[in-house]
């Protein structure tokens, strides 16, 4: 799946910033965690989780706890506690 939508690409072309957008994508988009990411993630006491429903409508949830609230299982899997919170269970 492409990182940028067709609409975003059109605007990038219009403003002549596609090379910059491509460089940013190359620098920040990855399909796996590496040694740069893991210590940072494990040192956090909160994060924000975005979910999208079947209609494509997004929501963002705050997730917090003690430092290390996220456990790195492997380079493509992270685990975090599930708290009942508001009972919506969007994270699960």
N, C-alpha and C positions, 0 to 999 in steps of 0.2 A: 504494500500500500504506500503510495507516495506521501511524503511528509507535507508537501504543500498542495493545496487545492488548485484547480484550474483558474478560479477567480484570483487567488493570490498570485499565481504565476503571471496572469495578465497584468495585474497592477505592478508587479516587480518589473516586467518588461516596459511598461509605460514610464516608470520612473528610473529605468536603467540600473536597477539594483539587484538584478538576478545573480550576477557573480558574487555579490556580498551575501545574498540569501543562501546561495549554494555553499559558500565557505562556512557560514554559521551552522547550517545543517550538518556539514561534514564534521565540524568541531564538537557539536553537542548531541547529535542523535546517535544512539547506540542500541543494540538489541540485547546487550549483556552488560552486567556490572563488571568493573575491573578494579584494580588496586587503588585507583583514584577515588572511586565512589564509596567503597565499603567502609573505610574508617570514618568518613564523614557521616554516612547514614547511621552507623552504629553509635555515633556520639550525640545524636539528636534526641530530644525528649518530646518532640511532636513532629507531625507532618500533616499535609493536606492530601486527601484522597479524592480524586474526581471520578465520578461514575456517570454513565449515560444510560437512559432507559431505552426501551425498544423503539420509541418515537424519535430518538436522537436528542432528547432534552437532557442537558447536563446538570449535575449538582456537585457541590464541593463540600466535603466534610472535614472538620478539624479532628485529628486523632492525636491524643497526647497521653503521656505516662512518664515513667522514669526514663532517665538516659538509657539508651539501649532498647527502647520500646519496640523497635523493629529488629527482627532477627534475620540475618542473611543465611538462607538455606544453601543456595548455590548461585551461580552467576546469572540465573534467570528467575530466581524465586526468593521472595521476601515474605516473612510472616509477621503478623502483628496481632495483639489481643483484640477480641471482639467484645465491645461493651454495649449493653442494651441501650444506653443513652435515651434517645427520643423514641425508641421502639420501631423506627422505620426500617431498619436492617438493610439499608441501601449498600452497605459495605460488604455484605455477605452474599 
